[in-house]
């Protein structure tokens, strides 16, 4: 992402950055098949078939994805959300979270926004 919220991907063969349509304020890449982002309106998107696909089930400030597709997000109130591919939606799973990190489906960590304590979710 650049300062104008434009999205780029690195082309290894050409040794250059290539623009990808859309605007995001944050992006998370688990692997080439698991790319998620959030725009300035808090709308989460995932990238598939060269298209950004919106997910209307939650308004988020952060989204993170692991190599296995495990996807989590946080909203502006500190609500923690987990993506369900089967349901095609984010579901609330916790509160008072300031940050989340995911390594895979069984390795999710979150920081409590009140105490600063890190919690292991799985």
C-alpha positions in Angstrom: 0.0 0.0 0.0 1.2 3.5 -0.7 0.2 6.7 1.1 -2.7 7.1 -1.3 -4.1 3.7 -0.2 -3.3 2.2 -3.6 -2.6 -1.5 -3.6 0.5 -3.2 -5.3 1.8 -6.7 -5.7 5.4 -7.6 -6.4 6.1 -9.3 -9.7 9.2 -11.4 -9.1 9.8 -12.2 -12.8 9.7 -8.6 -13.8 11.4 -7.4 -10.5 8.8 -4.7 -10.1 5.6 -3.6 -8.4 2.3 -3.8 -10.2 -0.7 -1.9 -9.3 -3.9 -3.8 -8.2 -7.2 -2.0 -8.4 -8.9 -0.8 -5.2 -8.0 1.3 -2.2 -7.2 -0.1 1.3 -5.9 1.3 4.6 -4.5 -2.0 5.7 -3.7 -5.4 4.1 -2.8 -8.9 5.4 -1.3 -11.7 3.3 -1.3 -15.3 4.5 -0.2 -16.6 1.1 -1.0 -16.0 -2.6 -4.5 -17.4 -2.0 -5.2 -15.6 1.3 -5.1 -11.8 1.0 -7.4 -9.6 3.0 -7.7 -5.9 3.5 -9.8 -3.1 5.1 -10.8 0.2 3.3 -11.2 3.6 4.9 -14.8 2.9 5.6 -13.9 -0.2 7.6 -15.2 -2.6 5.0 -13.3 -5.9 4.8 -12.3 -7.4 1.5 -10.6 -10.5 0.3 -8.8 -10.9 -3.0 -9.9 -13.8 -5.3 -9.8 -14.3 -9.1 -8.1 -10.9 -9.5 -11.0 -9.1 -7.8 -11.6 -7.5 -4.4 -14.7 -9.0 -2.9 -16.5 -7.1 -0.1 -17.7 -8.8 3.1 -20.7 -6.8 4.5 -21.0 -8.8 7.8 -18.7 -6.5 9.9 -17.0 -3.1 10.0 -13.4 -3.6 11.0 -10.3 -1.5 11.6 -7.9 -4.5 11.4 -8.0 -7.8 9.6 -5.3 -10.5 9.7 -5.0 -13.8 7.8 -2.8 -16.8 8.1 -1.4 -19.1 5.5 -4.2 -21.6 6.1 -6.9 -19.0 5.5 -7.8 -18.4 9.2 -9.0 -14.8 9.2 -9.7 -12.6 12.2 -10.6 -8.9 12.6 -11.1 -6.2 15.2 -13.7 -3.3 15.0 -13.3 0.2 16.4 -14.9 -0.8 19.7 -12.4 -3.6 20.3 -14.7 -6.4 19.2 -12.9 -9.5 18.0 -14.3 -11.3 15.0 -13.6 -14.6 13.3 -14.3 -15.3 9.7 -16.4 -18.4 8.8 -15.9 -19.4 5.1 -18.9 -21.7 5.5 -21.2 -18.9 6.6 -19.5 -16.3 4.4 -19.4 -13.9 7.4 -17.5 -12.6 10.3 -18.9 -13.6 13.7 -18.2 -11.8 17.0 -16.1 -13.9 19.4 -14.6 -11.5 22.0 -14.3 -7.9 23.2 -11.8 -5.4 24.6 -9.2 -6.3 22.0 -6.6 -3.8 20.7 -4.6 -6.2 18.4 -4.8 -9.7 17.0 -2.2 -12.0 15.3 -2.8 -15.3 13.7 -0.3 -18.0 12.7 -2.9 -20.6 11.8 -6.3 -21.9 12.9 -4.8 -23.1 16.2 -2.5 -20.3 16.9 -4.4 -17.0 17.5 -3.2 -14.3 20.0 -5.0 -11.1 21.0 -4.1 -8.2 23.3 -6.6 -7.0 25.8 -7.2 -3.2 25.3 -7.7 -2.5 29.0 -4.9 -4.5 30.6 -2.5 -5.0 27.8 -2.4 -8.7 28.5 -1.9 -11.1 25.6 -4.3 -14.0 25.3 -3.9 -17.2 23.4 -7.3 -18.1 21.9 -6.7 -21.7 20.7 
